[in-house]
Amino acid sequence: MSAPVLLTCGDPSGIGPEIAAKAWAAGERFVWIGDPRHLPAGTDWREVAEGEVPGNGPMAVLRHDFAALAPAGRPEAMNAAGVVAVIERAVRLVQAGLGSAVCTAPINKKALKDGAGFAFPGHTEFLAHLAGVDRVVMMLACPDLRVVPATIHIALSEVPAALTEALLEETIRITHAGLVRDFGFAAPRIAVAGLNPHAGEGGAMGWEEERMMRPLLARLQAEGIAVTGPWPADTMFHAAARKGYDAAVCAYHDQALIPIKTIDFAGGVNVTLGLPFVRTSPDHGTAYDIAGRGIADPSSLIAALRMAREMVAAREL
């Protein structure tokens, strides 16, 4: 891997710049894209050119000037366009071969919408748009668990209608392909969680499992995909159960994110499967409440940077 991992600045009023500086100090090597004025006071940095591989010494910064300073803990509307432009620049560079992967620091979707008319629910959907991909999958990963929510940023009341056979099938197929291409599994095992309590209990608590999920999974199994379920979600995530699969596909956002954040809150990584390039992100938000206080934990960012390099290496095999 010759090209560098590109780390976007995220919302500079959040903890993104701080954890970037801490990750560099911990020995991680990447190129940070952002306005150096937003880095913590005293950060030792040097400006690099597009495509330059970072070495030891000062933190490598691909300078991208913003409209304003970044008050800690308070998003600055004038900087919203800059946050979006940095993401666009990182994607352009990795598509041109001047970056090996994109690692994104946290953004605040409302701040971007208010300040720059950002029209996407989040990073995942925006990156799919930039890459020209119709459908991607959000995976949350840590050493002990990988989870994929089939539906993501929608109200819980909308999930039953949104969880169609076509959506679930596409999610499983993209997850399967991602586990092979990005994680090196020759024959990945995928467990699928039911939508309803007790996976519907034979129709007593809902019919989605019997009428849609089981026939779909049987069809995929007949193709040779190692997929099982639907399983009751409340028994899928204890240690013994996790040994039976390589990734779990869940029906909705919290069904997937609660177990992984319980198991490894600091070390979880957000991965986008289905993109033509590798993208990872720390599994937390901007943390405005602690921004500027010097106490932010860089563990998730460090894990995201390391996973990005591992995924790039898997793709190169």
N, C-alpha and C positions, 0 to 999 in steps of 0.2 A: 504494500500500500504506500504509494509515493505522495499522492495528494493529501492535504490536511483535512481533518474533520472541521467543519465550519460551525461555530457556535453563535447563534443570533443573540442579540442583547435582550430581547423580550421587552417588557415594560420597564424602562429605566428607573421609574419611581418605586418599583418593587425590589425584591431581593436578587434579581438576576445578575446585575453587575457585581454584587458582593460575593455570591457563590461562584461566579466565574473566576474572580481573583483568588478565592480560596482553593478552587479546584486546580488552578495553575500552581499555586504554592504547594499543593499536595503532590505535584509531579505529573499531572495530566498535561498533555500537549495538544493544542488546537489553535485555530485562528478565530479570535473573537471579532465579530462585526458589530460596530456601534460607535457611539461618540465617546472618546476617551474622557471627556469632561464628566461623564456619568459614572466612571469607575470610583471606587472608594478612595478617599484622600490617601496619598502616599503610595498608591499602586505603581509599581515599576513596570512600564510598558514601552514597547517600541512599535513603530508603524511598519507594516509589511505590505508587499505588493500582492495583487491577486495571484493565487496559485503558489505563493511562496510557502515552503515547508517550515514550520516553526522549529526552533532549536531550544536549547537551554538559555537561561538568562531572563531578561524582561519578558513580560507577557506579550504575545504576538497579537497586534490589533490591526485589523483592516478598517481604516478610518471611514466612518459614515456620519457626517455632521448632521445634527438635529437642530430644530428651530429654537430650542430653549434648554435651559438647565432642567434637572429632574428633581423636584422636591421629594424627599423621602416620604413614602407612605401616602402621597397625594398625586394621582395621575394628572399630568399636564396635557391639556387638550392639544396644544401646539405640537406635541411630540408624537401624536397618534399616527400621522402620515409617515413619520420616520420609522416607526416600529413596523408598519406594513411594508415599507420600502426595503428594510433590511431583510425581511423574510423573502421577498421577491428576489433580492440580490443573491442571497444564499442559494436559492433554487437555480437561478440562472448560472451561477458559478459551478455548481455540482453537475448540472446538465452539460456544461462545457468541458468537464473533466478537470476543473481547477479546484475541486473539492471532492473528497471521497464520500462524505456523508453530511447530512444536515442534522445538527442537534439544536433544538429550539428552547430558549429560556421562556418562562411563563409570560403569557399576555393576559390582559383583562379585556374580554370581549366587549363589555359595555363601554369601557373607555375608548376603545377603537371605533365602536359604532358612533358614539357621541362626537368624537373628535375627527374622524376620517370617513364616516359613512360606511364602515366595515360591514359587509352584507353576509358574512358567513357565521355559522354557529360557533366555530372554533378553528384552531390550527388545522385539525385533520381535514376538514372540508375545504379549507383554503388551499392547502397543499395539493389536494386532489385536483382542484381547479387549475392551479399553476402547472401541474404535470400533465393536464389534459386527460385525466383518468376519470371514468364515470363512477367507479365504486372502489372504495378502500375500506379497510377494517382497522379499528383501533384495538390494539392488544396492550394489556398491562402485564409486565413481566418482572419477576424477581427470581432468585435462585430456586425457590421452592414452589413457584406457581406461575402459570401463564393463563390469563383469562381474556376472553373476547366478548364484549356485549354486542348482541346482534342489533339492538336499537340503542341509540346513544342519548343525544341531547333533546329528548322530548318528554312531555309530561307523562306520568305513570298512567293516567287515564287513557292515553293515546296508544299505549303499547300493544294491547290485544289486536287492534286493527292493523297496526304497523307491522306486526310480526307475521308476515305472510310466508307461505311456503317458498316463494321465489327469493325473498330476502334471506331466510334462514339457509337455504341451499347455497346461495352465493357467498354468505358469510363463512359457511363451513368450507367451501371450495377454496376461498382466498386464504383462510387460515391454514388449510392443509398445504397449499402451495408455498405459503410463507414459512411454515415450519421446515419444509424441505429446502427451500432456497436460502433462507436467512439464518436458520438455526441448525442445519445439517442433519435433520432427521430423515432417514431413508424411508421409513414407514411410520409416520406420526400417528399417535393414538389421540383421538379427540372425544371428549365426553360432552354431552349436550344436556343442559339443565332444562327441566320443565318450566313452563310459565306459571303454573298454579301450585298451591300447596300440595305436597305429597305427589307432585307430577300429575295432578288431576285425580289420583286414586280411582282409576278406571272410569272416569266420567262423573264421579260423585262431586268433584270440586272444579269442574271445567272440562271441556271437550277438546281443547286445542291439542293436547298430547295425543289423544286417540285418533282424531280425525285428520290431523296434519303432520304432527311430528313423527310418529311411529312409521307411517308409510314412507315418508321422505327418507328417514334414516335407513330403513330396509332397502330402499332403492340405491342409496349411496354405498351401503355395505355390499350389495350385489356387484357394484363396480370395483370393489376391492379397497375402498376407503375404510380405514379402521376407526369407525365412529360408533359410539354407543349412547344409549339413553332412549327417551328422556329420563333423567334422574331427578329425584327430589333434591332441590338446591340445598336444603338444610343438612344433608348428609354427604355432600360432595367434597367438602373442603377440609376435613380433618386429615391428619397426617397419613393415615393408612389409605384413605380414599385417594389422596393425591398421587400415590404411587401407581395408580391404575391408568393414568393418562398423561399426555404431554401438554395438553392445553384443554381448557374448558370453555365452551361456547355457552354464553348465558343469554337469557331473554331480554334483559334490560340493564341499564347503567348500574344501579346500585347492587343488583344481584351479583355483578362481576366485581365491582370496585370495593365493596365492603370487605370481602374475604382477603383480598390482596393487601389492602391497607391495614387490616388487622394483623396479618402475618408479617409484613415488612413495610411499615409506614415510611421509614426514612429511605429505603433502598429500592422502591418500586420505580420502574421505567415505563414510560408511554412509548409504544412503537406503532408506527403506521405501516401495515402490511398492504401490498398491492401497488405501491408506488414503484416507478422505474429506478428510484434511488433510495438509499437507506435514510430513514429519519427516526430519531429518537428524541425524547424529552424527559426531564424530571417529572415525576408524578405528583406535582403539587402546584399551587397557584402562586400569585405574586407576593402573597404574605405582606401586604401593606402594613399590618399591625406591628411587624418587627423590622421593617425596612430601615436601614440607616443606623441600626443599633449594634451591628457587628456580631450578632448572635445566630445568624441564619446557618443552618446545617447544610453543607454542600454534598452530603452523601448520595442523594438521589441524582444530582447532576453528574457526579463522578461515575456512578453506575451507568448513567445514560451515555456518557462519553465512551466508557469501556465497552458497553454493549454495541454501540455504533461501530467501533473498530472490529469487534468480533463478527458482526453481521457482514461487514464489508469483506472480511477474510473468508467467510463462508461462501459468499457469492463468487469469490475469485477461485475457489477450488474447482 
